[in-house]
């Protein structure tokens, strides 16, 4: 008598999507940090992004002012 071959997964099992690293990290974050801490971290990240935007705007304004200062009108 011969034993039936073993299968790693049953043929009737549905294919589940493979979890991503991002999804796993978010799940861990949700478990470890409750609402208040999560909100604080989200607010801090929003502030970082806003600071970066302001720094970019400031740099662009400096470039415009520097270009305007070096441009001299020609006398006629």
C-alpha positions in Angstrom: 0.0 0.0 0.0 1.4 3.4 -1.0 0.7 6.7 0.8 -0.9 9.6 -1.0 1.5 12.4 -2.0 1.5 15.3 0.4 0.7 18.8 -0.9 2.2 22.0 0.5 -1.1 23.8 0.2 -4.6 22.4 -0.3 -5.9 22.7 -3.9 -9.0 24.4 -2.6 -7.2 27.1 -0.7 -7.6 30.6 -2.3 -4.5 32.4 -3.2 -3.9 35.2 -0.7 -2.0 38.3 -1.7 1.5 38.4 -0.3 1.8 41.0 2.5 4.0 43.9 1.8 6.7 45.3 4.2 4.8 48.6 4.3 1.6 46.8 5.3 3.4 44.8 8.0 5.1 47.9 9.4 1.7 49.7 9.6 0.2 46.8 11.3 3.0 46.7 13.9 2.6 50.5 14.3 -1.1 50.2 14.9 -0.6 47.6 17.6 2.3 49.4 19.4 1.0 52.9 19.2 -2.5 53.8 20.1 -4.5 56.8 18.7 -2.7 59.7 20.4 0.8 58.6 19.6 -0.2 57.8 16.0 -1.7 61.2 15.6 1.4 62.9 17.1 3.7 61.0 14.7 1.5 61.9 11.7 1.4 65.6 12.7 5.2 65.6 13.1 5.7 64.1 9.7 3.3 66.7 8.2 5.4 69.4 9.9 8.6 68.0 8.3 7.0 68.0 4.9 5.8 71.6 5.4 9.3 72.7 6.5 10.8 71.2 3.4 8.3 73.0 1.2 9.0 76.3 2.9 12.8 75.8 2.6 12.4 75.0 -1.2 10.2 78.2 -1.6 12.8 80.2 0.3 15.6 78.9 -1.9 13.7 79.7 -5.0 13.0 83.2 -3.8 16.7 83.7 -3.0 17.6 82.6 -6.5 15.2 85.1 -8.0 16.4 88.0 -5.8 20.0 87.2 -6.6 19.3 87.1 -10.3 17.5 90.4 -10.1 20.3 92.0 -8.1 23.0 91.0 -10.7 20.9 92.1 -13.7 21.8 95.8 -14.4 19.8 97.9 -16.8 21.8 99.3 -19.7 22.1 103.0 -20.0 20.9 104.5 -23.3 
